Amino acid sequence: MPITDISDLIENDLVEKEVLTDLGVTRMNASSQNGIYENVFIADEDESQCFLYRWEFHSNFRTGFWEVDVFTTSSLKIGIHRTIIKQKKI
């Protein structure tokens, strides 16, 4: 599936399925502002918050999935329910 057909769906999923929230991202640039760092902070906002200002899509031909590289203003925080739990061998 071409990226032009899927990019809006992926962006919506990041927000609507709360993937960004689970990663500690508090705000995302509009698609038209993708990659523009200057518009990230609004006056009187806490600069310690995590804002997503750029994202890039890549196809992984081996797996058949689209991947997203994200660029944020601070470190991501992975919630416990988003982590992979390794099971101990018995």
Buried (B, 14 or more C-beta within 10 A) or exposed (E): EEEEEBBEEBBEBBEEEEBBEBBBBBBBBEEEBBEEEEEBBEEEEEEEBBBBBBBEEEBEEEEEEBEBEBBBBEEEEEEEEEEEEEEEEE
